[in-house]
Amino acid sequence: MAEFQIVMPKMGESIAEATIIRWLKKEGDLINLDEAVLEIATDKVDSEIPSPFSGILSKKLFNDGDVVEVGKTLAIIVSDVNETTENSKSNLEIENNLENVSNSKTNAEPEIKDIPLSPIQIDETPHVKGETNKFYSPLVLNIARQEGVSVSELENINGTGNDNRVTKRDILAYIEEKKSSIKSFNPAPVVSVHETKTVTAPQPKITLSGGDEIIEMDRMRKLIAEHMVMSKHTSPHVTSFVEADVTNIVNWRNKIKDTFNKREGENFTFTPIFIYAIVKAIKDFPMINISLDGDKIIKKKNINIGMATALPSGNLIVPVIKNADTKSLLGLAKEVNNLSNKARNSKLLPEDIQDGTYTITNVGTFGNVLGTPIINQPQVAIMATGAIRKKPAVIETEYGDVIAVRHMMYLSHSYDHRVVDGALGGSFVKRVADYLENWDLNTEI
């Protein structure tokens, strides 16, 4: 028999660890090649980890809810020695072809003498069970001891792990909140008239009445909430609005959509048109395509457009079209449909939602005429496209002004006023509107 390791894969350049949501297999189960063994979650996306080997799941080195560093061994699989060559080839295939689900591979060895254990296994403290029957991993208990968090406090923490288990992220968030609360109640120092005092607003008290329902946020909603609050604290938001006459776009799409559907087997939406216009405007105003690092402005070379997408759960995610400026209108349409389908079916990979430089959100999908979107940090701007509505509008002709029914829509452009002034932010959204209004009815796709 030979032993093989399943390791925590690298899920992106900025991701150093992931949380085990749940094991899909138990010790002693037969594992087929490329069969999902466990589900993991990062701050960005959830993924399944397939086995690069076939055999028997001999040992699981971590539990549900544990936070594991990239590269750590998750489990041991035992297999017949005769299968080693076949398994090794299959593992290489997985690394090259499974769309980078795992960027790291452990070579098959005839025998493993030393299995590297994470700090959780090295810690000799047993799992502790409190009065509420909650289990706490050694890692969580170590952090609690170091920070002076009692078991009774632990039992009041709402865990986001499997079966509401308290994870490393949960206890660190609790400790940070506890420190902030203590700090906010400290007597305020005496300040001179020239000094500025920061005041922490108290959390408003919520009263409950009969029939009220308390719903626990899921993990993704908590992350979204934190990201939105962080963005508003980070960037002074300003929003500019432009109304655009998109009659040409509506007429052109009506003309080509059936042919496109028959030829490509998929729908052609307005989104790739909006992205096409935004990319052209970014080329005209490259200082929209930036990020801010302290007092340094980072001007991005690539134009990577994120598109806010609603998930079946009601949460939002932002898949990214990389190098959108190098793609044709057909290429953008294919990318939009592909990423939308992956989002709806929970098939997005970590790299699908990374490295965006500008974001678009289509609030018109929900029948809204306009919105004031929140910047997707660390970007500095975001555009919302409203619903397209038929409206009477004044049209200038060589024979004078006339009133006609036109297809109109609002564009809302929110931007970080630290680095984007009204002239730039307003000019940019007007340029996008110009590209949409002057759409060529003879455009081919």
N, C-alpha and C positions, 0 to 999 in steps of 0.2 A: 504493500500500500504506500502511496505517496500523499503528502500533505501540501495543500495550496492555500494561499492567503487571499481573502477579499479585503481590499483596502478602501479607505475613504478617498474618493476621487477628487481631483482638483476641479472645482466648479466655476472658476473664473479668477482673474488676476487679483481681485480685491477680496476674495472670500477665503478665509483661513480655517473655518470650521463649519460644521453643519450639525443640526439636531436630528436624532433618529426619531421619526414619527412613530413607526411601528415595524416590527419584523413580520414579514409575510410567510416565513418558514420557521419551523422550530427544530431544535437539535434532534438529529436522527432522520430528518426528512431527506428524501432523494431530490437532488437539485439537477435539473437539466441545463445544458449549455445555453447561455443567454436568457435564463429564466430569472425573473425579478425575485430578489431575496429580501429586500427591505426598502422602506420609503424614508427619504430624508428631506429636510427642509432647511433652506438658508434664508437670509433676510430678503432674498429676491424671488426665489422660485422653489417649488416642490419638485422632487424627482424620485424615480425608482432606480435602484442600483441592481443591474443584472449580474449574474455570475459568469465570469470568464472561463469557468471550468464546470464540468459535470462530475457528480459524485455525491457523497453523503455530507450533510451539514454536521460536522463533528462538534464544533464549539462556537458559541456566540460570546464575544468578548465585551459587548456593551449591551445595555438595556434600553427599552423604549424611553424616550425623553432625555437620554444622555447627549451631551454636546461633545462632539469628537473632532479633533484636529485633522486637517487634510494630511493624507499619507499614513495615518494610523491604521493598524490591522483591525478589521471589524469582525471577521469570522474565519474559521478554519474549515476547509473542505478536504475530505479524504477521498482518494480515488485509486483505482487499479493503476499500477505502474505502466501497464501496456497502453493506457490512454494518455500518458503524459505528452507524447508528441502531438497527438491530435488536439489536446486541450491547449497546448502552447500556441499552435497555429490559430486556433479559434480565438484565443485571447488577443493575438495581434490583430486579427480581423476586426474584433470589437473595438479596439483602440483606434483603428484607422477609419472605421465606417459607421460607428454608432453616433455620429454627429456630436462627438466630443462629450458624451455623457460622462465619460471617465477619461481624464488626460494622463492618468498614471497607471502603469501595469506592473504587477509583481511577477517576475519570471518563475515558472514552475521549477521546483527543485525536487530531487528524489526524496529528500528528508529535511525537515525543519528542526533544528536543534534548539534555537532560541527564538521564542515568539516575543516581539516587542510589545510591551503593554503600555497603555496610556496611564497618566497619573491616577485615573480612577481605579485601575486594577492594583496599582502599587500601594495605594492608601489602604491600611489595614482596618480602618473604621468600618464596621458593618453598616448595612442599611438600617435606618432607624424608623420605627413606626410610632407615630404620635397618637394622641387620643382620638383623632378623627380618622384613624386608619390610613393616613397618607404615608407614603414611603419617600424617603429622602436619600439621594445618592451621596456617596462619600464626598464628592466634589462640592455639592451644595452645603453639606454639613461643615466642611472645612472653611468655606467662605463665611458661613454663619458664625462659627467660632471666632474667626479672625476679626469679624466686624461687630461682635457682641450681639448677634441676633438670637433670641431665645427660641426654643421649640414652639412655644405658644405663639410667638410672632410668625414663625414659619407656617403654622397651621392656618393663619389668616391671610396668607398670600395666595392669590388666585393663580394657580399654575396653568401654563399653556402647553405642557407636555401631554403625553398620552395619559388618559384617566386623570386629567387635571394635575399631573405631577409637576412640582416646582423644578424648573430648569435653571441652569446657570444664568441665563438672560433674565429670568424672572426675579431671582434674588438680587442680582446686581441692580436692576431697575428699582426694586424696593429699597435697597440701601441708599441709592442716589436720592430717591424721593424723601426718605427719612432724613437724610442730611440737609436737604433743601428746606424741609419743614422746620427742623431745629434752627437753621440759620435764619429763616424768616421770622421766627419768634424771639430772636435775640434782641436786646435793647438796641435801638438805633444809635449810632455814634453821633456826637455833636459835629455838625458840619458848618462851614462858613457859607456865606451867601454866594461865594464863587464856586462852591462844590455842588455836584449833582448827586442826588440820592436816588438809588433804584428801589422802588417799592414793589414787593411781590403781592399780586392780587390774591386774596384768599379764595379758596375753592367755594363756590356758592353752595349753600346747603339745599339739598333736595328733599322735599317731603313726599312721602308715599301715602296713597289712599287706597281703599279697597278696590280690587280689580286691576291695579297696576301690575304690569308684567316686567320682571327684570330679565334682560337678555344679555348673556355674556358675549362680548366681542370675540370673534374668531381671530386666529393668529394674524391673518392677512389684514383684517380690518384694523387691528391694533397698529400694525406697521404703517398702514396708510395714514391713520390718524397722527402718528408721531411724525411722519414725513411732512404732512400738511402743516402742522403746527411749527415744525422746524423751518419750513420755507417762509412762513409769514413772519417768524422772528428774525430770519436771516435777511430777507430782501424787502425793502420798501416798495410795495407794489403800486404801479400806475397802470391804468387800462385806457387805451384809445380805441375808438369805434369808427368804423367806416361802413356805409351801406353801398353794396355793389349790385349792379345790374348784370345778372348772369344768364340773361335770356339766350345768348349765343351758346353757352355751355349746355343748357337744358335742351335746346333744339339739336345740337350736335350729338349729344349722348343719345337722345331718342332715335336719331338716325342710324347710329352704329351699334347700339346695344344688342339687338337681336342677332345681327351678323357675328358680332364678337362672341356671343353665347354659343352659337352653333359651331363656330370655328374653334374656340378654346375650351368649351365645356364649362364655363364659369361666367359669373355676372361681372359687368363693368359698372362700378359705383362712381360716385362723385369724388371719393377720397383721393384716388391717384391724381385727379385733375388739380385738386387743392394743393397736394404735395408738390406737384410739378411747378405750380405758380410760386409756392413758397421757396423752393430751391432756386428758381430764377431770381427772386427778390433777394435772397441771401447772397447770391453772387454780386448783386448790385450794392448791398449793404453788409459787407462781411463782418462788421463789428457787432452784428446781432448774434453771430455764431461764435460766442466766446464763453469763458468761465472766469470767475474771480477767485483768486487765491490770496487772501489777505489784501495787500495793496498792489498785487500784480495781476494784470489782465492776461489771460491765456487765450490767444486767438487760435481757434481750431482750424486745422488744415482740412479735415474731412467734414463733410456735411452728412450727418446721421440723423434722420428724422424719426422721432418717436411718435407713435399714434396711440392715444389713450383708447383702450378697448374694454368694454364691459364684459365681465365673466358671468357664467350662468348663476353663480352665487350672489351676484349683485355687486361684488367688489370690482375694482379697476386694476388694470395692469397696462404697462406701456411697452409693447414690443417695438423694436427699432429697425428701420430700414437703413442698412449701412451703405455709405457712399452713394446716397440717393442722387447726387449730381452726375454720376456716371451712368445712370439708368435711363432708358427711353420710357415713354409713356406706357408702352406695353410691359416693360420690365417692372415699372412701379405698380401697375395693376396686378401683375402676378405676385409680387412681394406682399402687397396689401392683402390679397385673398389668402395667400399661404399663411401669413402670420395671424390673420383673423381666425382661420380654421384651427390653427394650433392652439390659440388662446381659448377658443370655445371648447376644445377637447382636452384641455389641460396637458398639452404636449410641448409647451414652450420650454426651451433649454435656457440655462443661465446666460449664454452668449446672445440669445435673442432679445434680451431686455437690457443690455449693457451699452455704454458708450454713446448714448444719445447726446446730440448737441442742440437740438431744437425740437419742440413738441407741438403737435396739433391735436385738438380734441373737438369732436363733432357733436356739439350739443343739439344740433338740429335733428339728430336721430331720435331724440325724445320729444320733438315738437317744439323745442325752445327756440325763440327767435334770436336770443343773444345770451351771453354769460360772461362772468368775470373769472376766468380760470386762474388757478394758483400755479406759480412757476414750479417746474419739475427740477429741483436742485440736482446737480450744481449748474444747471443751465441758467440763462438770464432772461429768457422770454418764452412765451407760449401763446398760441393762437387758437381761439374758439370759432368754429364756423356754425352759424345759426341755420334755422330751417329756411328753405327756399319757398317764398310765398308770392302769389300773383297779386300785384298792386298797380294802381294807376300811377303813372309817372310822366313827367314832362320830358319830351324828346325834342332836341334841337335838330331842325332840318334846314335845308337851303331855302325852304319856303316859309320858314318861321317855326315857332314852337307849337308842338301838338301834344295832346294827352293820349297815352296808349297804355294798354295792359302789358306789364313787363314782369319777368321773374326777378325778384329782388331778395337779397339776403344781407345779414349783418356779419361783419368780421370783428371780433373782439381781440385786441392784442394787449396782453399783460406783460410788463417788463420791469426789470430791476432798476430802479431809479438811481442806484449808486453809480451805475456805469452806462445806463441807457437813458439819455435825456428825451424830452418830449419830441424834439425835432427828429431824432433818429427813430424812436419808437413809432411816432405818427407817420413819418415818411415811409417806413417799411410796410406798414399795413396798407397804406394807400397804394404802394407799388404792387402789392399782391392783388389788390382790387383791380388795378389797371390791367394786369395780365389776365385776370378772369374776364373782365368786361370786353377785352379786345381779342377774345379767343377766335382763332381762324376756323370757320365752318368747314374748310376743306382739309383740316388736319386728318392725317391717316394714322391708323394704328394696326 
